Amino acid sequence: MNIDELAQLAQRALNWCRLYVHGWSNLTPEQFEFSPIKGGLSNQLYRCVNRNRVGVPATASASDDQEVPSCVLLRLYGGDSAFVSREHDNIIFAILAERRVGPELHGIFTEGRIEEFIESRTLQRKDLAIADLSRNIARRLAAFHSFPLPLSKQPCLFVYIERWQAMAAEVLRVSMAEAQPALASSQLAVPPAQPSRSRSNSDLNDGLARIRSTHSGTNIPDRVGRTATRESPINVTRPLSANDLKLLLDLTTTDFGTAEAQWLKAFLLRVPSPVVFCHNDLQEGNILEPSSARDTSFRRRPLRFIDYEYGAYNYRAFDIANHFCEWSIDYNVDAAPYFSITGKDFPTRAQQEIFIQSYLSAWECVDDRVAASLFEGDDDDSDRPTATATTTTAAASAAPQVRRAASIRTSPITPDEVARVVREVNAYVLASHFMWSVWSIVQAATSDIAFGYVEYAVQRLEVYFALKAQLLASGEYSDDQSH
């Protein structure tokens, strides 16, 4: 975005703030400060400041009871509106804001919304491995999973995968058809759509091996390796090999990809996991640490989860597995493709057990008092469930509304319980890699954000197949395999 475009956007932002932010209706351009916020792979974020209110406590005005903020966050939606339901996203945001779990909502309009700006820092990837901070995140995630929302209780995982695979197939088919003349020399043709048919797991892996060996070392011509344009809608920050692009094509436009998705679904349905309300994108950039809390211990800091656009009922194991995957992905990279994936940073077995021990301990005793303390930052330091006193009527009414535990457990979580959930979660790591790979292909054609979406899809698919082979070879899931 150039300077002129940014100035035009600043004027639009000022108009939105005048309309939706309490006490800002008479704000002048001289009193308005506007700046972009780095981060986010789906939306564009901006900080909007009322200079008249800087340094003034956000107290209610004399004429009413509503506070006047000095700063708000403007979120402009990115990508295709068919990719996520904005209505769904806004419903979740409004409910969690009302329950004081998420940021306050100031206004919603067609292009985006205005939210409370929380003076904070987003966690960094390295923070996720701090044991006490990991325990903290786990307890808050257990409380988050307890919130009842008026949404479909059908798990979203396979709905998302099927929908996004169809969209990704169209993206790649159009892109390759337009680039076909330039691709003739590489002998890489757009495959025709084929009806789905069943393949065994060994067939899929053999097919993958043939794809990668046949096209090894062949480069896609520069026309496909450019930033997205009308002529070439795939956003690639460096030329891909024909090997990589053929992998993407086979996993979206042919029965190879359909069969792989069917295998994944059959495999995971044999690894039971409770269905709860999930964040579905709990990476470090979506966890805020309020500035006022930095002097407290890692275990007691009142962390806030943000960005619920993918929030929906889903398998508990997916939310935890997806969070674990984010330990190994660095989005704070200045050079293309603007990310790196480092497998050695995936949590060790011991680190997984620390997280899951804390999660289960909180899950077993979630009630109004516990949930309120988790999101206000006054949670107990112990991972062992303890008897909970009955809350007062006033305290209960002020607390977030959550699932009440049928009974408060007083015994410790056992190693066998932790081991069962570790096994459950590691199976769903496959789902995280597969789902976000097809998501990334769609984003490549719809997002204006500078990011190597196609490279991201390729690398997550590579991790998916490597991990799949590892899990099946281990024999740990032998009773769960679908042949």
Stockholm file with secondary structure:
# STOCKHOLM 1.0

chainA/1-483         MNIDELAQLAQRALNWCRLYVHGWSNLTPEQFEFSPIKGGLSNQLYRCVNRNRVGVPATASASDDQEVPSCVLLRLYGGDSAFVSREHDNIIFAILAERRVGPELHGIFTEGRIEEFIESRTLQRKDLAIADLSRNIARRLAAFHSFPLPLSKQPCLFVYIERWQAMAAEVLRVSMAEAQPALASSQLAVPPAQPSRSRSNSDLNDGLARIRSTHSGTNIPDRVGRTATRESPINVTRPLSANDLKLLLDLTTTDFGTAEAQWLKAFLLRVPSPVVFCHNDLQEGNILEPSSARDTSFRRRPLRFIDYEYGAYNYRAFDIANHFCEWSIDYNVDAAPYFSITGKDFPTRAQQEIFIQSYLSAWECVDDRVAASLFEGDDDDSDRPTATATTTTAAASAAPQVRRAASIRTSPITPDEVARVVREVNAYVLASHFMWSVWSIVQAATSDIAFGYVEYAVQRLEVYFALKAQLLASGEYSDDQSH
#=GR chainA/1-483 SS CCHHHHHHHHHHHHHHHHHHSTTCTTCCGGGEEEEEECCCSSSEEEEEEEGGGTTSCCCBCTTSSCBCCSEEEEEECCSCTTTSCHHHHHHHHHHHHHTTSSCCEEEEETTEEEEECCCEEECCGGGGGCHHHHHHHHHHHHHHTTCCCSSCCSCSHHHHHHHHHHHHHHHHHHHHHHHHHHHGGGTCCCCCCCCCCCCCHHHHHHHHHHHHHHTTTCBCCTTTSSSCCSSCCCCCSSCCBHHHHHHHHHHHHSHHHHHHHHHHHHHHTTSCCCEEEECSCCCGGGEEEEGGGTTSCGGGCCCEECCCTTCEEEEHHHHHHHHHHHTTEECCCSSTTCCEECGGGSCCHHHHHHHHHHHHHHHTTCCHHHHHHHHHTCCCSCSSCCCCCCCCHHHHHHSCCCCCCSSCCCSCCCHHHHHHHHHHHHHHHHHHHHHHHHHHHHHHHHCCSCCCHHHHHHHHHHHHHHHHHHHHHHCTTGGGCCC
#=GC SS_cons         CCHHHHHHHHHHHHHHHHHHSTTCTTCCGGGEEEEEECCCSSSEEEEEEEGGGTTSCCCBCTTSSCBCCSEEEEEECCSCTTTSCHHHHHHHHHHHHHTTSSCCEEEEETTEEEEECCCEEECCGGGGGCHHHHHHHHHHHHHHTTCCCSSCCSCSHHHHHHHHHHHHHHHHHHHHHHHHHHHGGGTCCCCCCCCCCCCCHHHHHHHHHHHHHHTTTCBCCTTTSSSCCSSCCCCCSSCCBHHHHHHHHHHHHSHHHHHHHHHHHHHHTTSCCCEEEECSCCCGGGEEEEGGGTTSCGGGCCCEECCCTTCEEEEHHHHHHHHHHHTTEECCCSSTTCCEECGGGSCCHHHHHHHHHHHHHHHTTCCHHHHHHHHHTCCCSCSSCCCCCCCCHHHHHHSCCCCCCSSCCCSCCCHHHHHHHHHHHHHHHHHHHHHHHHHHHHHHHHCCSCCCHHHHHHHHHHHHHHHHHHHHHHCTTGGGCCC
//
